[in-house]
Every structure is written in C-alpha cells, then in structure tokens.
Amino acid sequence: MAGRIGLLGICASGGYSLAATGGDHRVKAVATVSGADVARQFRYGADGTQDPAVFQGLLGLAAQARTAAARGEDPGVLTVFPETAAEAGALGGQHGVEGFEYYCTPRSEHERSAKFLAWPSVDKLASFDAFHAVPLIAPRPLLQIVGTRAVTSWMAVEVHQRATGPKELHWIEGASHVDLYDQKEFIDPAVEKLAAYFGAAL
C-alpha cells in the first residue's frame, strides 16, 4: 500500500535503505540492523581506524587493473573473502572471522555468492556515501538496531548524529555485528523492537 511503505536494511543494505529513504517520500519509516556503509568500511576499516594508506593502495591497484584491461589483459579481481577463517582473522580480526563463518560456511553460504569485487568497484567506493541523504529523512522516523559488541557501531552513531528528525539508536546487549544476522538470542529482541516500531509508524 502506497501510504504504508517502510524500509528495513541489514548491514550494507542498511546504508542503501537510508539513501533510498532520503530521496523517496513514499517511504514513511526506515529501520536498520547492523547498518553500515560499505564504502566507509573499505575506506576506514570496519572499526573506523584503518590507516588511510590501505585504501590508497587499493586505488593504486585498481588503476593498474584499468591499465591492464585497456591493454586487453585480464585485470583480475579484488578478493573479499580469503580461503580460511584464520586468514580472514589476520585481515579483519574477530569481525573478519565472524564474516567468514557467516558467508563462507554452510551457515549461510550460497553457491552463487561472489567473494570478490571487480576492480572498477574500488573507484566507486572512493566517492560513494550511503549516508549523504540522512538529513533528508526527517520528519520521518529512523530506528537503528546495533549490537554493543559491533565494531561497525561507529557508523550507526554517525547516522544518529546526522539525523534531524525522530530517531532512536537501540542497542542489543552482547551482540556483535554478525550476531544480529541470525543468532536467535539477539534477533528475537531485535524483531520485537522492529515489529513495534513499524506497527506504530505505518
């Protein structure tokens, strides 16, 4: 029904849903769970403390890949998930391990799930900002659900600070970013909160 449209985004789709809501007045309420901006994660790291040289290095590799493609050579791809949980942990700490265990095991892996990005995607990550339209969401309400152990929670805090209308940052005690994908002890209270929120807003 056109008058009762709500958006829910989880992880990267949380960032996308905020951008979509800012530009579409048909959306009456928006909520995110473990919301993140994938571009911020690449530029600043999941926890926001990554050395800027890391992303500059990726931009350099992306430029080399463009040159290779222009020469008719295979530009290769940027691997997002390594082969083992240990390698994922070496690259991204516990957050990397949890991501690997979710996306690269029978827990949630899909046979058509890509574990890499084409190099031109890196160029786009340099300028994309999923949070740019957050101030345009008001006066519509915004709910963000975040785990207290989520290394990405700084992004939700940034969104909360940018939002100018009704807003709530709801914390799930003990949950990590990935826990809020499928761990019942954490998603049950999140779903209860979402049901009440959308029930009132829509």
C-alpha positions as a printed NumPy array, in Angstrom:
array([[  0.   ,   0.   ,   0.   ],
       [  1.478,   3.324,  -1.095],
       [  0.735,   5.047,   2.197],
       [  2.334,   2.353,   4.342],
       [  5.799,   1.786,   2.876],
       [  8.606,   1.025,   5.306],
       [ 12.193,   0.021,   4.627],
       [ 14.377,  -2.348,   6.605],
       [ 18.053,  -2.724,   5.77 ],
       [ 20.605,  -5.09 ,   7.299],
       [ 24.363,  -4.429,   7.097],
       [ 25.192,  -2.768,   3.748],
       [ 21.512,  -2.655,   2.785],
       [ 21.068,  -0.575,   5.925],
       [ 23.165,   2.113,   4.302],
       [ 21.351,   1.724,   0.989],
       [ 17.952,   1.958,   2.691],
       [ 18.907,   5.27 ,   4.3  ],
       [ 19.925,   6.709,   0.929],
       [ 16.722,   5.414,  -0.66 ],
       [ 14.532,   6.858,   2.106],
       [ 16.143,  10.279,   1.886],
       [ 15.185,  10.517,  -1.774],
       [ 11.747,   8.877,  -1.727],
       [  8.91 ,  10.469,   0.223],
       [  6.764,   7.372,  -0.241],
       [  8.823,   5.694,   2.481],
       [  7.144,   6.5  ,   5.786],
       [  9.646,   4.853,   8.157],
       [ 13.071,   3.255,   7.919],
       [ 14.998,   0.91 ,  10.179],
       [ 18.426,  -0.68 ,  10.037],
       [ 20.009,  -3.656,  11.791],
       [ 23.815,  -3.636,  11.965],
       [ 23.593,  -0.849,   9.396],
       [ 26.8  ,   0.004,   7.568],
       [ 28.138,   1.955,   4.623],
       [ 30.264,  -0.433,   2.584],
       [ 32.302,   2.465,   1.199],
       [ 33.185,   3.684,   4.692],
       [ 34.191,   0.171,   5.623],
       [ 36.599,  -0.025,   2.695],
       [ 37.934,   3.49 ,   3.221],
       [ 38.244,   3.486,   7.017],
       [ 38.001,  -0.178,   8.045],
       [ 35.18 ,  -1.912,   9.852],
       [ 36.143,  -0.267,  13.129],
       [ 36.924,   3.146,  11.606],
       [ 40.63 ,   3.081,  12.499],
       [ 42.211,   1.777,   9.284],
       [ 45.326,   3.565,   8.033],
       [ 44.289,   5.717,   5.005],
       [ 47.239,   4.221,   3.117],
       [ 45.364,   0.915,   2.887],
       [ 42.61 ,   2.331,   0.714],
       [ 45.081,   4.419,  -1.277],
       [ 46.846,   1.146,  -2.032],
       [ 43.597,  -0.35 ,  -3.296],
       [ 43.083,   2.677,  -5.535],
       [ 46.561,   2.144,  -6.92 ],
       [ 45.826,  -1.497,  -7.687],
       [ 42.516,  -0.503,  -9.287],
       [ 44.37 ,   1.925, -11.559],
       [ 46.791,  -0.832, -12.586],
       [ 43.826,  -3.109, -13.318],
       [ 42.277,  -0.465, -15.601],
       [ 45.544,  -0.185, -17.494],
       [ 45.728,  -3.968, -17.85 ],
       [ 42.158,  -4.097, -19.154],
       [ 42.919,  -1.334, -21.674],
       [ 45.786,  -3.479, -22.974],
       [ 43.474,  -6.439, -23.397],
       [ 44.894,  -8.249, -20.39 ],
       [ 42.952,  -9.894, -17.573],
       [ 42.64 ,  -7.239, -14.825],
       [ 41.87 ,  -9.83 , -12.151],
       [ 39.584,  -9.187,  -9.193],
       [ 39.767,  -7.939,  -5.619],
       [ 39.241, -10.908,  -3.303],
       [ 36.959, -10.003,  -0.399],
       [ 36.991, -13.312,   1.479],
       [ 40.186, -15.38 ,   1.762],
       [ 40.273, -19.176,   1.825],
       [ 40.22 , -19.761,   5.584],
       [ 38.83 , -18.243,   8.78 ],
       [ 42.401, -17.813,  10.05 ],
       [ 43.297, -15.688,   7.026],
       [ 40.092, -13.683,   7.499],
       [ 41.06 , -13.083,  11.107],
       [ 44.551, -11.945,  10.143],
       [ 42.996,  -9.371,   7.822],
       [ 39.968,  -8.269,   9.825],
       [ 40.261,  -9.556,  13.379],
       [ 37.249, -11.144,  15.05 ],
       [ 34.912,  -9.251,  12.717],
       [ 36.674, -10.878,   9.768],
       [ 36.338, -14.318,  11.338],
       [ 32.634, -13.816,  12.024],
       [ 32.05 , -12.615,   8.466],
       [ 33.868, -15.651,   7.084],
       [ 31.882, -18.025,   9.287],
       [ 28.627, -16.492,   8.079],
       [ 29.3  , -16.031,   4.36 ],
       [ 31.762, -18.836,   3.646],
       [ 30.331, -21.842,   5.508],
       [ 27.078, -23.812,   5.261],
       [ 25.684, -21.418,   7.878],
       [ 24.751, -19.005,   5.099],
       [ 26.949, -19.558,   2.041],
       [ 25.202, -19.593,  -1.343],
       [ 26.659, -21.256,  -4.427],
       [ 26.229, -18.066,  -6.488],
       [ 27.603, -15.753,  -3.827],
       [ 30.594, -13.846,  -5.18 ],
       [ 33.522, -13.43 ,  -2.83 ],
       [ 35.283, -10.789,  -4.874],
       [ 34.778,  -7.359,  -6.416],
       [ 35.653,  -6.152,  -9.881],
       [ 38.391,  -3.535,  -9.627],
       [ 36.213,  -0.69 , -11.022],
       [ 34.104,  -1.089,  -7.87 ],
       [ 37.004,   0.322,  -5.849],
       [ 36.849,   3.568,  -7.833],
       [ 33.188,   3.926,  -6.924],
       [ 33.853,   3.201,  -3.246],
       [ 36.151,   6.229,  -3.194],
       [ 33.252,   8.617,  -3.691],
       [ 30.101,   6.739,  -2.625],
       [ 28.421,   7.857,   0.607],
       [ 25.401,   5.848,   1.731],
       [ 24.705,   8.364,   4.486],
       [ 24.571,  11.511,   2.352],
       [ 20.774,  11.737,   2.4  ],
       [ 20.234,  11.05 ,   6.12 ],
       [ 19.269,  14.69 ,   6.887],
       [ 16.542,  14.417,   4.225],
       [ 14.765,  11.603,   6.077],
       [ 13.153,  13.955,   8.616],
       [ 10.384,  14.322,   9.668],
       [ 10.   ,  10.592,   9.07 ],
       [ 11.269,   8.29 ,  11.823],
       [ 14.526,   6.358,  11.856],
       [ 15.348,   3.344,  14.031],
       [ 18.801,   1.784,  14.169],
       [ 19.422,  -1.503,  15.967],
       [ 23.048,  -2.169,  16.84 ],
       [ 24.942,  -4.724,  18.91 ],
       [ 27.025,  -3.416,  21.787],
       [ 29.97 ,  -5.502,  20.514],
       [ 29.618,  -4.447,  16.867],
       [ 32.877,  -2.944,  15.602],
       [ 30.801,  -1.124,  12.968],
       [ 28.662,   0.676,  15.571],
       [ 30.527,   3.948,  14.973],
       [ 28.688,   4.192,  11.658],
       [ 25.304,   3.993,  13.372],
       [ 26.429,   6.693,  15.799],
       [ 27.402,   8.895,  12.855],
       [ 23.998,   8.363,  11.238],
       [ 22.261,   9.16 ,  14.534],
       [ 24.194,  12.412,  14.774],
       [ 23.303,  13.361,  11.203],
       [ 19.602,  12.572,  11.525],
       [ 17.441,  15.619,  12.206],
       [ 14.037,  14.01 ,  12.763],
       [ 12.625,  11.369,  15.112],
       [ 15.413,   8.87 ,  15.72 ],
       [ 16.385,   6.047,  18.012],
       [ 19.634,   4.146,  18.414],
       [ 18.636,   0.853,  20.044],
       [ 21.414,  -1.311,  21.476],
       [ 21.272,  -5.101,  21.775],
       [ 23.468,  -6.064,  24.709],
       [ 26.276,  -8.509,  23.92 ],
       [ 25.615,  -8.751,  20.173],
       [ 28.285,  -8.341,  17.527],
       [ 27.609,  -7.025,  14.024],
       [ 27.182, -10.529,  12.586],
       [ 25.264, -11.891,  15.595],
       [ 22.301,  -9.776,  14.507],
       [ 22.114, -11.675,  11.215],
       [ 20.907, -14.996,  12.579],
       [ 21.599, -15.636,  16.265],
       [ 18.22 , -16.192,  17.908],
       [ 19.086, -14.771,  21.329],
       [ 19.869, -11.442,  19.669],
       [ 17.494, -11.332,  16.717],
       [ 14.398, -12.14 ,  18.781],
       [ 14.56 ,  -8.856,  20.741],
       [ 15.504,  -7.032,  17.533],
       [ 12.458,  -8.398,  15.707],
       [ 10.23 ,  -7.487,  18.654],
       [ 11.548,  -3.922,  18.531],
       [ 11.097,  -3.725,  14.756],
       [  7.534,  -5.044,  14.911],
       [  6.546,  -2.426,  17.479],
       [  8.307,   0.336,  15.544],
       [  6.779,  -0.38 ,  12.17 ],
       [  3.413,  -1.149,  13.734],
       [  3.322,   2.343,  15.217],
       [  4.938,   4.174,  12.281],
       [  2.899,   2.586,   9.498]])
